Amino acid sequence: MKAGLYIHVPFCIRKCPYCDFYSVPGSDETLKAEYKKAVIRNTERYLERYPDLIFDTVYFGGGTPSLMPADFFDDVLGSIKGRLDKEAEITMELNPKTADEEKLGEIRKSGMNRISVGIQSASDSELRDLGRVHGFSEAEEAVRAAKNAGFENISGDLMIGIKGQTEESLLHSVNALASLRLKHISSYMLKIEPGTEYYRNGISSDVPDEEKTAEFYLLAVKTLAEKGYSQYEISNFSLPGFESRHNLKYWNCEDYIGIGPSAHSCFDGKRYEVPRDLSSFITDSHQNEEVNEDHPCGFFEKAMLALRLTSGLDLGRYPDEAPLVLKQAQKLNGTGLINCGNGVISLTPEGFLVSNEIISRLLADF
Ligand code: SF4
């Protein structure tokens, strides 16, 4: 049985004011060593319980995985060596200023073959407003170091809807990321989540409004397409053949196992989540997994996730449900929000902007 493996690394240099991912500031080496033991212990537990389990993707996300020493990756990947597909895609998120070429070279040797760099913007003032610890030149340096260390498959994050962002600054960022010759770009719209510093400081009035952000999104989609990046998901773009295989598992409702506080899993007929508690993850013999859903990946869920992808929902695979979805799709014909043909329904970029509403209308009968 094949599955993806997600390993959460909950450490950051400091907390960015917009971020609601689970991470703690600081870089205590003893704590990191304890964390490594807990990650290996929990991963091995799965390998023992599922003797035919093979990981064909591994993703180190965070937090800031690149803050971990190189031996973290060597030891974690070493512990699953016999159970890694030989073509496995193995990704690490990297924040500029946290790993140099030498360290990246060591990480490359551990088997890592894909890097995702948290660039966000090519404008230093926007990066400052986001509370990032790096400027754009350091992001460029991180990409250069990763390439020199032997990484060919590099992705970059670009944020839309940042305070002070203009059409010109967005275009500048898109062009700058494209000129780094990245294989993949993730372009997320800033969302101000409860619990973040942005939320507490009421920053919503300072960021571009919904209409402006929507314009920026469409501009990014168009410009990325002109640069050769095909959109394959609401927020993800790649050169041909460089779609994120790990993230596609989420949208295709395939099995993945999450290790670490706040990690999610969809595995063996259940969806579950590990509590956001670093100390219990380290001290407990195994991570506490709270089941959110038994029997996930029914038609509704599969359809909802497929509609996030530009490949869309192939109704040929669901003959029983197809008539009801098509009936709803007819009501949206001519709006420019969906494409419908040959039994496949997909959302257009304009549709992606209102995806929640469109998807709930298409699936209203389920
Ligand atoms: S570096 Fe990333 S994970 Fe860490 S606080 Fe900033 S946005 Fe969040």
Residues whose N, C-alpha, C, O or C-beta is under 5 A from the ligand:
A	BS01	SF4	C12 R14 K15 C16 C19 F21 S23 G62 G63 T64
